[in-house]
Amino acid sequence: MNFIYHTDQHELASDFKELIEPRLESLLKFNAKMQTIEIKVKFLESNRIKKLNHEVILSNTTLGIFVKGAGKGINDLAAFDKAFNVLESQLRKIHSKKVEKKLNVKLES
């Protein structure tokens, strides 16, 4: 699986890539046809919201299904965790629908 990183002129945590890539590769257990995942990391400068000033958006760029997860947090890793949970729940839902369809076809036969 390939990963494409986009940042907006601020540096990521030193171990950011090492921590997130194994978690993203764990999404392969859902048998999704995702070859490339885009990771967009934004730093939001806002006077009103000082705590949630990092945003991470995860999306796939391959044909087939399109899933996207976004999350805001106090740092890059916290925002990634929220975005990853959204993405994982979407893939879990898609996977369970596929399994239900296969079971219904087998029961009808």
C-alpha positions as CSV (number, residue, x, y, z in Angstrom):
1,M,0.0,0.0,0.0
2,N,1.3,3.4,-0.9
3,F,1.0,6.5,1.2
4,I,1.0,10.1,0.0
5,Y,1.6,12.8,2.5
6,H,0.4,16.4,2.2
7,T,1.3,19.0,4.8
8,D,0.8,22.8,4.9
9,Q,4.3,24.0,5.7
10,H,4.6,22.6,9.2
11,E,6.7,19.6,10.2
12,L,5.1,16.4,11.3
13,A,6.1,14.6,14.5
14,S,9.4,12.8,14.1
15,D,7.8,9.3,14.5
16,F,4.4,10.2,12.8
17,K,5.0,8.0,9.7
18,E,6.4,5.1,11.8
19,L,3.3,5.1,14.0
20,I,0.5,5.5,11.4
21,E,1.7,3.3,8.5
22,P,1.2,-0.1,10.4
23,R,-2.3,1.1,11.4
24,L,-3.2,2.0,7.9
25,E,-1.9,-1.3,6.6
26,S,-4.2,-3.1,9.1
27,L,-7.1,-1.8,7.0
28,L,-6.3,-4.5,4.4
29,K,-8.1,-7.0,6.6
30,F,-11.4,-5.7,5.2
31,N,-10.5,-6.9,1.7
32,A,-10.8,-3.3,0.3
33,K,-9.2,-2.5,-3.0
34,M,-7.1,0.4,-1.7
35,Q,-3.7,0.8,-3.2
36,T,-3.0,4.4,-2.2
37,I,-4.1,6.5,0.8
38,E,-3.7,10.2,0.9
39,I,-2.8,11.7,4.3
40,K,-3.5,15.5,4.5
41,V,-2.2,17.2,7.7
42,K,-3.3,20.7,8.3
43,F,-2.4,23.1,11.1
44,L,-5.3,25.4,11.8
45,E,-4.5,28.8,13.4
46,S,-7.6,29.9,15.2
47,N,-7.9,32.2,18.2
48,R,-11.2,30.7,19.3
49,I,-10.3,27.0,19.2
50,K,-6.8,26.6,20.7
51,K,-7.1,23.0,21.6
52,L,-8.2,21.5,18.3
53,N,-5.7,23.0,16.0
54,H,-4.6,20.0,14.0
55,E,-6.6,18.3,11.3
56,V,-5.9,15.1,9.5
57,I,-7.9,13.9,6.4
58,L,-7.5,10.3,5.1
59,S,-8.8,9.3,1.7
60,N,-8.1,6.7,-0.9
61,T,-7.3,7.6,-4.4
62,T,-7.9,4.3,-6.3
63,L,-10.8,3.1,-8.3
64,G,-13.7,1.3,-6.7
65,I,-14.9,2.5,-3.3
66,F,-14.1,5.9,-2.0
67,V,-13.8,6.4,1.7
68,K,-12.7,9.5,3.6
69,G,-12.1,10.1,7.3
70,A,-11.4,13.4,8.9
71,G,-10.5,14.3,12.5
72,K,-9.3,17.2,14.6
73,G,-7.1,17.0,17.7
74,I,-4.5,18.7,19.9
75,N,-1.7,17.2,17.8
76,D,-1.2,15.3,14.6
77,L,-1.4,11.9,16.2
78,A,-4.7,12.6,18.1
79,A,-6.2,14.0,14.9
80,F,-5.0,10.9,13.0
81,D,-6.7,8.6,15.6
82,K,-10.0,10.2,15.1
83,A,-9.7,10.2,11.3
84,F,-8.6,6.5,11.3
85,N,-11.6,5.5,13.5
86,V,-14.0,7.1,11.0
87,L,-12.3,5.5,8.0
88,E,-12.2,2.1,9.8
89,S,-15.9,2.2,10.6
90,Q,-16.8,3.0,7.0
91,L,-14.7,0.1,5.8
92,R,-16.2,-2.2,8.4
93,K,-19.7,-1.2,7.3
94,I,-18.9,-1.8,3.6
95,H,-17.3,-5.2,4.4
96,S,-20.2,-6.4,6.5
97,K,-22.7,-5.5,3.7
98,K,-20.6,-7.6,1.2
99,V,-20.6,-10.5,3.6
100,E,-24.3,-10.3,4.1
101,K,-24.9,-10.3,0.4
102,K,-22.7,-13.4,0.0
103,L,-24.6,-15.2,2.7
104,N,-28.0,-14.3,1.2
105,V,-26.9,-15.6,-2.2
106,K,-25.7,-18.9,-0.6
107,L,-28.9,-19.3,1.4
108,E,-31.1,-18.8,-1.7
109,S,-29.2,-21.4,-3.7
